[in-house]
Amino acid sequence: MTHLAYRRPEHALVVALAISGVFGCTAGVRSSTSGAGGTGATTVTGTGGAGASRGGSTGSGGSFGTGGQTSSGDIGITGTGGNPDAAACQQKDISFTPTNPTVYLLVDRSGSMFHCLTGATGDAVCSDMNNTSWTNLRKAIEAVLPTLDSQVRFGFTTVWGTNPMNQGMCPSIQGMLTDNVPPALNNAATIAAKYDSLPFPPNSTQAGVKFESPASESLDNVTKALAADTSPGSKYIIFITDGQPDYCDDSNSLCAPDSVIWKLQTAYTAGIKTIVMGIQTSLFDLAPGVLQSWANAGAGEPTMAPVRTGGMVTDFYDQCNTSGVPGWVADLAASGQTPMRGDTLGMYSTTSGPTMPYQPSASDQNALKTALSTALSGVRSCTFDLSTFQIDADKLQEAIVYLVDDKGAQMPIPLDDMSKNGWYMTDITATKGANGQTMHTATQLQLFGSWCDKLQAATTKDIKFNFPCDIIITIN
């Protein structure tokens, strides 16, 4: 059997998929107990040995072939009367390359991110930058990204703006990505340089102007950027916030969360999943259920309306449209709805989906790193490109693919030709062989259903691939 394995670094949850294996099968066939016809000894002097890998030991049978020549011990030397497939399985390193996902980090840069976490908490910017959500989160992100950025195309942007009604500026409303670093592989250092260059404290010295939280506009801008990105692979937003969104103003706090859900659901419809993280402080001010609704909307799941305790879905229209919250009114018009009581921006259900938001403490560096690493494990690719060779797709039942958890337990993955819940090859092509017979080849393997979920779980350590030598039909 050919053993091909990918190993996940201990602290990297989107792992380096440099999978290498060695073709070390004996003469391209399973071992024989008879030795007849030269299928026996591996790299020893034997009568009728098949001439398998150099440096091996005597095979399980067949030191004495019936009519073979002495093997030289070199790879692929077939003895007289030996196996004609002896040269078919030679040693070769194989790289299994996953499809790289693209992940945009959308980080809250509102004024509350710069308040003191301990001691003199309040609305003022903290005098100690190391005692803020902003600095703790920045350090956690900069610690996690370098372990992942050769496998993930990371981008970075912020939720930021000041109120235009108070002579401020809000680029997000004009469709601009603020503090933007476009996605790329090996982007951790570039993101860190941008992150580190953002000033502290951030608040404008202009009276009445403070940093706001235009989250829905920022999500819309990131969604458009990802939709325009033609790179292959899954696309994600990691939305990290410490509290209440707005429309670059201080309007009714009920309205902006509805806009956020609309944008999260719009992103999911465009094939972009959002992972939600609400970092917890003593000033965390989101209404109960808002983070949960955002997490469900970002995952494309049933989403409950984030109304206030005792509220009704009609509150969105009554308090946001009738009372004239400009941002919500503009979003309602953009959604194409004819204004009427009961209108909402988000699509709501009476139940919640299973996805939970991450809620680490902003004061706990380890909790922030763990939450980020665990969240990023969910973006691990379930598609593997085996382009360095081809396999015989008519013999897939001979292959074994399995996961290994963090305790070493093996979980065999079933072959599923319906591509519903197991593994299968996604690019099977029919070609005519030299003998005129049709042959089916493939180079791309994918996990489906719950097995993709299990691969992306933080408790999964490895994925391993075992192929018999006779399934390898072309080596480039």
PyMOL commands that set and color helices and strands:
alter all, ss='L'
color gray80, all
select helices_A, chain A and resi 36-38+86-88+111-114+129-131+133-147+164-166+171-174+188-197+215-228+255-269+290-298+315-321+326-334+365-377+393-398+450-456+469-471
alter helices_A, ss='H'
color red, helices_A
select strands_A, chain A and resi 2-7+20-22+97-98+102-108+153-159+178-184+235-241+272-278+383-385+389-392+400-405+410-413+423-425+429-432+438-442+444-447+460-467+472-475
alter strands_A, ss='S'
color yellow, strands_A
deselect
rebuild
show_as cartoon
